[in-house]
Amino acid sequence: MSSVQAAKAKPYVEKIYRYIFQRSATFVLAGVIGAFYMERTVDVICDNIFDKVNEGKQFHDLVKKLESEGKI
C-alpha cells in the first residue's frame, strides 16, 4: 500500500478503532455479532451444498414425487 493510500485510509481506521476496538465492551460485542453472521453464512452455504449433492434423495423430494404419481 502506498503512503497516499495509507493516508486516505487512516481516518477510517482511526474511527473504527475509536468507536469499536478501543472499548472492551464494544470489541466483545463486535466479535459476537461477527461470529453470529459468520456462522449463519457458513450454515446457509453448507445447507445449499448439501441440498445440491442430495437432490432427489431427501424426504421432501420423495413426497413431491409420490404426490405427482398419485400414491399419496
N, C-alpha and C positions, 0 to 999 in steps of 0.2 A: 504494500500500500504506500503510495507516495505521501509526502508531507502535506500536499494540498488536500488530498482525500482525507487524511487523518484530521486536518484542521476543520474540514467541513463536518465530519462525523463526530467530533469532540463534543459539541453542545448536546447532541442526542445522548451520547454515552454518559455525560455528566448528569443529565436529567434522569435517565434510567437508574443510575447509581444513587442519586439523591433521594428519589421517591420510592425505590423498591429495595435496593440492596443495602442501604445504609442502616436501616432499622431491622432488627431481628424478626419482629412480628410480621412485617410485610414481606421479608425474604422467605420466611416459612410459608406464608400464605401463597406467595407466587410459586413456590415449589409444589405445594399441594394442588393448586389449580392446574399447573403444568402437568403434574403426574396424572390427574384425572383426565385431562384432554388427551394426553399421550396414550393412556390405557384404552380410552374409548376408540381412538383412531386405530390402534393395533387390533382391537377386538372386531371392529367393523371390517377391516381388511382381511383378517383371518376368516371371519364368517363368510365373506364373499368368495374367497379362495376355496373354502370347504364346500360351499354350495355349487361352485363350478365343477369341482372334481367329482362330486357325488350326485350330479344332476341325473334325475330319473330313478334314483335308488332310495330316496328319502320318503318318509311316510306321506307327506303332503303331496308328493308327486304320484305315489301309488293310489291315493284316494281320488285324485283327479282322473287318473287313468281308468279306475274301476267305475267311477261315475259316468264317464263318457261311454263306457261299454254297457252301461245299464245294469251292472251287477250290484249296485248299492242303491 
